[in-house]
Amino acid sequence: MFQSLPHLLQNSIRQYSDKAALLYKRDGELRSYTYREFGEAIHIVADGLADIGVQTGDKIAILSNNRPEWTIVDFACYTLKAVVVPIYQTLPPNQIAYILKDSETRAIFVEDQTQFDKIVEIESELPDLQFIFSFNPIETPHEKLTEYSQIVEKGKNHRQANPDFFKTSMDSIKTDDVCSIVYTSGTTGEPKGVMLHHRGFITEIISSETTLNVYSTDIFLSFLPLSHLYERVAGHYTAMYRGATIFYSQSINTVIDDLAEARPTMVVSVPRLFEKIARKVMDEVESSPAYKQKIFNWAVNTGRKYRDQKIEGKISHWMKDRYRIANFLVFKKIKQKLGGRMRCPIAGGAPLSIQTLKFFEALDMPIIEGYGMTETHLILTLTPFGKTRYGSCGRVINEVQMKIANDGEILVKGQTLMAGYYKKPEMTRDVIDSEGWLHTGDIGHLDEDNFLYITDRKKNILVTSGGKNVASAPIENVLKTSRFIEDVCLIGDRRKFVSAIIIPNFETLRKWATEHRIHVDSDKELVEHPSVYNLIWMEIETLQRDFARYEKVKKFLLIPEPLSIDKGEMTPSLKIKRSILEDKYKEQIDQLYNEESVVKS
């Protein structure tokens, strides 16, 4: 096993020195770092930070969108034995202040003027902050400010004067050293700083890659924030371990265009991207003439059969010919929009609908699902190639022990467990018991082959006033398969029955309203229209047909706007903050339970 993350990367630098490591667009021009250049940049930045005064154990925060400098700084800090504290670039100043103060951060990297201004606004609350580093030029002079270009110049001079410093520092890293503190999203309460170490990361990377089978020829498209461990581990460290190339998306809003340009073979994403792609294709099909719909359905059925035969290793000549036709008539156009050579989409962070899974399988792009958490350096389970089990989030990876407690909670143990919550020993003891088992807070079960099936978060189990236990996630996931529903938040804890806050898919709903000659001036008027209410109610009634009577949504609230991270309604990883929504819409929710008739917003 490698001594540390920098040692793992140095191994790849030696093997793939002239191969592209990072690709990115700047000023409209495609640029790159080879693995050798990437290693050189890390070396110089580490020397520059040492020259400025960064020391072992210092907490160094990064507040920036994805870019090569983010990853260069990440590894440079590791080499200096500093501790990296990633921060979501979308967070407001008050939430950033909490993380920086709690972590006792000494230096922070900001991307641009916007992020710099956030730090200046909260600077008086941060007694430990001594340095502010910026990737882009900053217009406002500040005594604590050093720009990235200045760090590079200092690094060159320091390296010349101390040629052995970098290697000596790297070789002094201990495998169990804490190298990063990642703050959880905080769906309930304040975020907690999870202390992560080199041993956990390396064990995670090697164990995961055994299932993922990454090749040096692979290209990863990076668009999920690096502040989330999902992108950092699965989309970066694992790719680098095998010498793959990472292509940085220009922004979350340009992903579709970037797919066409990067032509990635692998994409790490939350299910929402894949579900939106599948939904968009289905919407186009449903609005097409009958003969086109027939061709599409034939192609999908052919694709599914072809996929089954491919897994068995017995593709008949007849099936090859049929698939070739299906690909020419239908699949080729869809694949081209995704770059044309996607072989392995990876989904995690939330359950993926079986409908979407089957759609991508028909395209011969089987999605690998995974499950994990920050407290375990991310991945706990992955779907082995060609062994999808619908409803499962994959098989437990090597080096991870998993068992199910008597109350159904998933417990894990092994080399990838966190060192604990920063400055919160009591909370750590609440999560990791005396036998070393980490209590995940998720409810689920394992089958005979160690495939995991998750029912829900333990804290999301609703107990009605009649004593019935209702798992909210399965119901929410089924309702979200409606093309008119973007998201769902179930309500019903200690209530007489289950109700729901429904976040509509406004784009689809507006289109439907136009087709049905419903004229409204705003989204608020749209969700208040009786025909729209009846449409959503029919969707809910149809989709929840197979649930028990006590599990079914009896009433619902249609809200007039999408959920927002900025308003605190969602975490940066796009998880709904249930308590925030319940508080925000308390009056309307109470009406649902007080009135005899169904009430809408």
CORLIN-V413309 format. One record per pair of residues at least 12 apart in sequence whose C-alpha atoms are under 8 Angstrom apart, sorted by sequence separation. I is the first residue (numbers start at 1). J is the second residue. D is the distance in whole Angstrom. If there is no record, write none. Layout:
I_J_D + I_J_D
//
This chain:
20_32_7 + 21_33_6 + 22_34_7 + 87_99_8 + 132_144_6 + 133_145_6 + 134_146_7 + 135_147_6 + 136_148_7 + 181_193_6 + 182_194_5 + 370_382_4 + 381_393_7 + 382_394_4 + 383_395_6 + 400_412_7 + 401_413_5 + 442_454_7 + 443_455_5 + 444_456_7 + 460_472_6 + 476_488_6 + 488_500_7 + 489_501_5 + 568_580_7 + 569_581_6 + 588_600_8 + 20_33_6 + 21_34_5 + 22_35_8 + 131_144_5 + 132_145_5 + 133_146_5 + 134_147_5 + 135_148_5 + 181_194_5 + 182_195_7 + 222_235_7 + 306_319_6 + 369_382_6 + 370_383_6 + 381_394_5 + 382_395_5 + 400_413_6 + 401_414_6 + 442_455_8 + 443_456_5 + 460_473_8 + 476_489_7 + 488_501_6 + 489_502_7 + 540_553_8 + 588_601_7 + 20_34_4 + 21_35_5 + 130_144_6 + 131_145_6 + 132_146_6 + 133_147_5 + 134_148_6 + 135_149_8 + 181_195_5 + 182_196_8 + 221_235_8 + 306_320_7 + 368_382_7 + 369_383_5 + 381_395_5 + 382_396_7 + 400_414_5 + 442_456_6 + 443_457_6 + 476_490_7 + 488_502_5 + 19_34_5 + 20_35_6 + 131_146_8 + 133_148_6 + 180_195_6 + 181_196_6 + 220_235_7 + 247_262_6 + 368_383_5 + 381_396_4 + 382_397_7 + 399_414_6 + 400_415_7 + 442_457_4 + 443_458_6 + 456_471_6 + 487_502_6 + 488_503_6 + 18_34_5 + 19_35_6 + 22_38_8 + 179_195_8 + 180_196_5 + 368_384_7 + 380_396_6 + 381_397_5 + 399_415_7 + 400_416_7 + 441_457_6 + 442_458_5 + 455_471_7 + 456_472_7 + 457_473_8 + 486_502_8 + 487_503_5 + 510_526_8 + 17_34_7 + 18_35_6 + 21_38_7 + 60_77_8 + 178_195_6 + 179_196_6 + 180_197_7 + 302_319_8 + 306_323_7 + 352_369_8 + 368_385_7 + 380_397_6 + 399_416_8 + 441_458_5 + 456_473_5 + 485_502_7 + 486_503_6 + 487_504_7 + 506_523_7 + 17_35_5 + 18_36_6 + 85_103_8 + 116_134_8 + 178_196_5 + 179_197_5 + 379_397_8 + 441_459_7 + 455_473_7 + 456_474_7 + 472_490_6 + 485_503_6 + 486_504_5 + 487_505_8 + 16_35_6 + 17_36_5 + 178_197_4 + 179_198_7 + 220_239_7 + 366_385_8 + 455_474_7 + 485_504_4 + 486_505_5 + 513_532_8 + 16_36_8 + 85_105_8 + 177_197_5 + 178_198_7 + 302_322_7 + 303_323_6 + 345_365_7 + 347_367_7 + 366_386_8 + 380_400_7 + 484_504_6 + 485_505_5 + 108_129_8 + 176_197_6 + 177_198_6 + 302_323_6 + 343_364_8 + 344_365_6 + 345_366_7 + 346_367_6 + 347_368_6 + 348_369_6 + 349_370_8 + 417_438_8 + 484_505_5 + 13_35_5 + 14_36_8 + 60_82_7 + 62_84_7 + 106_128_5 + 107_129_6 + 110_132_7 + 112_134_6 + 116_138_8 + 175_197_7 + 176_198_6 + 343_365_5 + 344_366_6 + 345_367_5 + 346_368_5 + 347_369_5 + 348_370_5 + 349_371_7 + 371_393_6 + 483_505_7 + 484_506_7 + 12_35_8 + 13_36_6 + 59_82_6 + 60_83_6 + 61_84_6 + 62_85_6 + 63_86_7 + 64_87_8 + 105_128_6 + 106_129_4 + 107_130_6 + 108_131_6 + 109_132_6 + 110_133_6 + 111_134_6 + 112_135_7 + 113_136_8 + 175_198_5 + 176_199_6 + 303_326_7 + 342_365_7 + 343_366_8 + 344_367_6 + 345_368_6 + 346_369_6 + 347_370_6 + 348_371_6 + 349_372_8 + 370_393_5 + 371_394_8 + 413_436_6 + 56_80_6 + 57_81_6 + 58_82_5 + 59_83_5 + 60_84_5 + 61_85_4 + 62_86_5 + 63_87_5 + 64_88_7 + 65_89_6 + 101_125_7 + 104_128_6 + 105_129_6 + 106_130_5 + 107_131_4 + 108_132_5 + 109_133_5 + 110_134_5 + 111_135_5 + 112_136_5 + 113_137_8 + 174_198_8 + 175_199_5 + 214_238_8 + 220_244_7 + 222_246_7 + 299_323_8 + 302_326_7 + 344_368_7 + 346_370_8 + 369_393_5 + 370_394_6 + 413_437_5 + 484_508_6 + 55_80_7 + 56_81_5 + 57_82_5 + 58_83_6 + 59_84_6 + 60_85_6 + 61_86_5 + 62_87_6 + 63_88_6 + 64_89_5 + 93_118_5 + 97_122_6 + 101_126_6 + 104_129_8 + 106_131_7 + 107_132_6 + 108_133_6 + 109_134_5 + 110_135_6 + 111_136_6 + 112_137_7 + 113_138_6 + 214_239_7 + 219_244_6 + 220_245_6 + 221_246_6 + 222_247_6 + 223_248_7 + 369_394_6 + 412_437_5 + 413_438_6 + 483_508_7 + 484_509_6 + 533_558_8 + 13_39_7 + 54_80_8 + 55_81_8 + 56_82_5 + 57_83_6 + 59_85_7 + 61_87_7 + 63_89_5 + 89_115_8 + 92_118_8 + 93_119_7 + 100_126_7 + 101_127_8 + 107_133_7 + 109_135_7 + 112_138_7 + 113_139_7 + 216_242_5 + 217_243_8 + 218_244_5 + 219_245_5 + 220_246_5 + 221_247_5 + 222_248_5 + 223_249_5 + 300_326_8 + 411_437_6 + 412_438_5 + 45_72_8 + 46_73_8 + 55_82_6 + 101_128_8 + 215_242_6 + 216_243_5 + 217_244_6 + 218_245_6 + 219_246_6 + 220_247_6 + 221_248_6 + 222_249_6 + 223_250_8 + 299_326_5 + 411_438_5 + 412_439_7 + 45_73_7 + 54_82_8 + 93_121_7 + 94_122_7 + 97_125_7 + 205_233_7 + 214_242_6 + 215_243_7 + 216_244_4 + 217_245_7 + 219_247_7 + 221_249_7 + 223_251_7 + 224_252_8 + 298_326_8 + 299_327_8 + 335_363_8 + 411_439_5 + 412_440_7 + 464_492_6 + 465_493_7 + 10_39_7 + 93_122_7 + 97_126_7 + 205_234_8 + 209_238_7 + 215_244_6 + 216_245_7 + 223_252_6 + 410_439_6 + 411_440_6 + 462_491_8 + 463_492_7 + 464_493_5 + 465_494_4 + 42_72_5 + 46_76_5 + 50_80_7 + 208_238_8 + 214_244_7 + 409_439_7 + 410_440_6 + 462_492_6 + 463_493_5 + 464_494_5 + 465_495_5 + 466_496_7 + 528_558_8 + 41_72_7 + 42_73_7 + 45_76_6 + 46_77_7 + 299_330_7 + 409_440_7 + 410_441_7 + 462_493_5 + 463_494_6 + 464_495_5 + 465_496_5 + 527_558_6 + 557_588_8 + 201_233_8 + 205_237_7 + 206_238_8 + 223_255_7 + 235_267_8 + 299_331_8 + 331_363_6 + 409_441_6 + 410_442_6 + 461_493_8 + 462_494_7 + 463_495_8 + 464_496_6 + 465_497_8 + 527_559_7 + 557_589_7 + 42_75_6 + 43_76_7 + 46_79_7 + 205_238_5 + 235_268_6 + 409_442_6 + 410_443_6 + 464_497_6 + 527_560_6 + 38_72_7 + 42_76_5 + 46_80_7 + 234_268_7 + 296_330_6 + 409_443_4 + 410_444_6 + 464_498_8 + 526_560_8 + 295_330_8 + 408_443_5 + 409_444_6 + 410_445_8 + 524_559_8 + 557_592_8 + 205_241_8 + 354_390_6 + 408_444_6 + 524_560_5 + 556_592_7 + 221_258_8 + 231_268_7 + 354_391_7 + 408_445_7 + 523_560_6 + 524_561_8 + 555_592_7 + 221_259_7 + 523_561_7 + 61_100_8 + 377_416_6 + 376_416_5 + 377_417_7 + 404_444_7 + 221_262_7 + 376_417_4 + 377_418_7 + 404_445_6 + 351_393_8 + 375_417_6 + 376_418_6 + 404_446_8 + 556_598_8 + 557_599_7 + 558_600_6 + 559_601_6 + 24_67_7 + 219_262_8 + 221_264_6 + 375_418_5 + 403_446_8 + 555_598_6 + 556_599_7 + 557_600_5 + 558_601_6 + 24_68_8 + 59_103_7 + 61_105_7 + 219_263_8 + 220_264_6 + 224_268_8 + 555_599_7 + 556_600_7 + 557_601_6 + 59_104_7 + 60_105_6 + 63_108_7 + 64_109_8 + 182_227_8 + 219_264_5 + 220_265_6 + 221_266_7 + 222_267_7 + 224_269_7 + 375_420_8 + 22_68_7 + 59_105_5 + 60_106_6 + 61_107_6 + 62_108_6 + 63_109_6 + 64_110_6 + 65_111_7 + 218_264_7 + 219_265_5 + 220_266_5 + 221_267_6 + 222_268_7 + 58_105_7 + 59_106_6 + 60_107_5 + 61_108_4 + 62_109_5 + 63_110_5 + 64_111_5 + 182_229_8 + 218_265_6 + 219_266_6 + 220_267_6 + 221_268_7 + 58_106_6 + 59_107_7 + 60_108_5 + 61_109_6 + 62_110_6 + 63_111_6 + 64_112_8 + 218_266_7 + 220_268_8 + 58_107_8 + 60_109_8 + 409_458_7 + 64_115_8 + 485_536_8 + 63_115_7 + 484_536_7 + 498_550_7 + 497_550_7 + 498_551_7 + 500_553_7 + 304_358_8 + 307_361_7 + 395_449_8 + 396_450_6 + 498_552_6 + 499_553_5 + 502_556_7 + 504_558_7 + 307_362_7 + 395_450_6 + 396_451_6 + 498_553_5 + 499_554_6 + 500_555_7 + 501_556_6 + 502_557_6 + 503_558_6 + 504_559_7 + 306_362_8 + 395_451_4 + 396_452_7 + 497_553_8 + 498_554_6 + 499_555_5 + 500_556_5 + 501_557_5 + 502_558_5 + 503_559_6 + 504_560_8 + 304_361_6 + 307_364_6 + 394_451_5 + 395_452_6 + 482_539_7 + 497_554_7 + 498_555_7 + 499_556_5 + 500_557_6 + 501_558_6 + 502_559_6 + 503_560_8 + 303_361_7 + 304_362_5 + 393_451_7 + 394_452_6 + 499_557_8 + 501_559_7 + 503_561_7 + 504_562_8 + 300_359_7 + 303_362_4 + 392_451_6 + 393_452_6 + 503_562_6 + 302_362_7 + 303_363_6 + 392_452_6 + 393_453_6 + 479_539_8 + 503_563_8 + 301_362_7 + 303_364_7 + 392_453_5 + 393_454_7 + 479_540_6 + 482_543_8 + 300_362_6 + 391_453_6 + 392_454_7 + 300_363_8 + 479_543_6 + 478_543_7 + 479_544_7 + 69_135_7 + 478_544_7 + 533_600_8 + 6_75_6 + 475_544_7 + 5_75_8 + 381_451_8 + 381_452_7 + 6_78_7 + 528_600_7 + 5_78_8 + 6_79_6 + 528_601_7 + 264_338_8 + 527_601_8 + 263_338_7 + 264_339_6 + 267_342_8 + 311_386_6 + 260_336_7 + 263_339_4 + 265_341_6 + 266_342_6 + 269_345_8 + 271_347_6 + 475_551_8 + 260_337_6 + 262_339_7 + 263_340_6 + 264_341_7 + 265_342_4 + 266_343_6 + 267_344_7 + 268_345_6 + 269_346_6 + 270_347_5 + 271_348_7 + 275_352_8 + 103_181_8 + 259_337_7 + 260_338_6 + 261_339_7 + 263_341_6 + 264_342_6 + 265_343_5 + 266_344_5 + 267_345_5 + 268_346_5 + 269_347_5 + 270_348_5 + 271_349_8 + 275_353_8 + 278_356_6 + 259_338_5 + 260_339_4 + 263_342_7 + 265_344_6 + 266_345_5 + 267_346_6 + 268_347_6 + 269_348_7 + 270_349_6 + 271_350_7 + 259_339_5 + 260_340_8 + 265_345_8 + 266_346_7 + 270_350_7 + 271_351_7 + 470_550_8 + 256_337_7 + 271_352_5 + 275_356_6 + 278_359_7 + 470_551_6 + 256_338_7 + 274_356_7 + 278_360_8 + 468_550_7 + 99_183_7 + 80_166_8 + 79_166_7 + 489_576_7 + 81_169_8 + 80_169_6 + 81_170_8 + 489_578_7 + 79_169_6 + 80_170_7 + 103_193_7 + 79_170_5 + 491_582_8 + 81_173_7 + 99_191_8 + 499_592_8 + 79_173_8 + 83_178_7 + 84_179_6 + 85_180_6 + 86_181_8 + 81_177_8 + 83_179_5 + 84_180_4 + 85_181_5 + 86_182_6 + 87_183_8 + 82_179_7 + 83_180_5 + 84_181_6 + 85_182_6 + 86_183_8 + 496_593_8 + 81_179_7 + 83_181_7 + 85_183_8 + 52_151_8 + 78_179_6 + 49_151_7 + 52_154_8 + 48_151_5 + 51_154_7 + 48_152_6 + 51_155_7 + 48_153_7 + 45_151_6 + 48_154_5 + 49_155_7 + 45_152_6 + 47_154_7 + 48_155_3 + 51_158_6 + 44_152_6 + 47_155_4 + 48_156_7 + 46_155_7 + 47_156_7 + 45_155_6 + 48_158_7 + 44_155_5 + 47_158_6 + 44_156_6 + 47_159_6 + 44_159_7 + 47_165_8 + 230_348_8 + 47_166_7 + 230_349_8 + 46_166_7 + 43_166_7 + 353_477_7 + 353_478_8 + 351_477_7 + 353_481_7 + 88_225_7 + 88_227_5 + 86_226_8 + 87_227_5 + 88_228_8 + 86_227_5 + 86_228_8 + 229_374_7 + 233_378_7 + 229_377_7 + 230_378_7 + 229_378_7 + 66_222_8 + 66_223_7 + 66_225_6 + 65_225_7 + 66_226_6 + 65_226_8 + 7_170_8 + 6_170_7 + 4_173_7 + 3_173_7 + 4_174_7 + 3_174_7 + 4_175_6 + 208_379_7 + 211_382_7 + 3_175_5 + 211_383_8 + 212_384_8 + 204_377_7 + 211_384_6 + 212_385_8 + 204_378_8 + 208_382_7 + 211_385_7 + 204_379_7 + 200_376_8 + 201_377_6 + 200_377_6 + 196_375_8 + 68_248_8 + 194_374_7 + 195_375_8 + 67_248_6 + 194_375_6 + 196_377_7 + 66_248_7 + 66_249_8 + 211_397_8 + 208_397_7 + 184_374_7 + 207_397_6 + 208_398_8 + 207_398_5 + 182_374_7 + 207_399_7 + 5_198_6 + 4_198_5 + 8_202_8 + 3_198_8 + 4_199_7 + 3_199_8 + 5_201_7 + 203_399_7 + 5_202_7 + 4_202_7 + 2_202_7 + 1_202_8 + 1_203_8 + 279_483_7 + 203_415_7 + 204_416_6 + 203_416_7 + 200_415_6 + 201_416_7 + 199_415_7 + 200_416_4 + 199_416_7 + 200_417_7 + 200_418_7 + 21_240_7 + 197_418_7 + 21_243_7 + 23_245_7 + 196_418_5 + 197_419_7 + 21_244_7 + 22_245_6 + 23_246_6 + 24_247_6 + 25_248_8 + 195_418_6 + 196_419_6 + 19_243_8 + 20_244_8 + 21_245_5 + 22_246_5 + 23_247_5 + 24_248_5 + 194_418_7 + 195_419_5 + 196_420_8 + 349_573_8 + 20_245_6 + 21_246_6 + 22_247_6 + 23_248_6 + 24_249_7 + 25_250_7 + 194_419_8 + 195_420_6 + 22_248_8 + 24_250_8 + 194_420_6 + 195_421_6 + 16_243_6 + 194_421_5 + 195_422_6 + 12_240_7 + 15_243_8 + 193_421_5 + 194_422_6 + 12_241_6 + 192_421_6 + 193_422_5 + 12_242_7 + 13_243_8 + 192_422_7 + 9_240_7 + 12_243_6 + 9_241_7 + 8_241_7 + 178_419_7 + 181_422_8 + 103_422_7 + 228_573_7 + 187_570_8 + 187_571_7 + 186_571_7 + 185_571_6 + 185_572_7 + 185_573_7 + 187_575_7 + 187_576_7 + 188_577_7 + 187_577_5 + 187_578_7 + 188_579_7 + 91_565_8 + 92_566_7 + 90_565_8 + 91_566_7 + 90_566_7 + 91_572_8 + 90_572_7 + 88_572_7
//
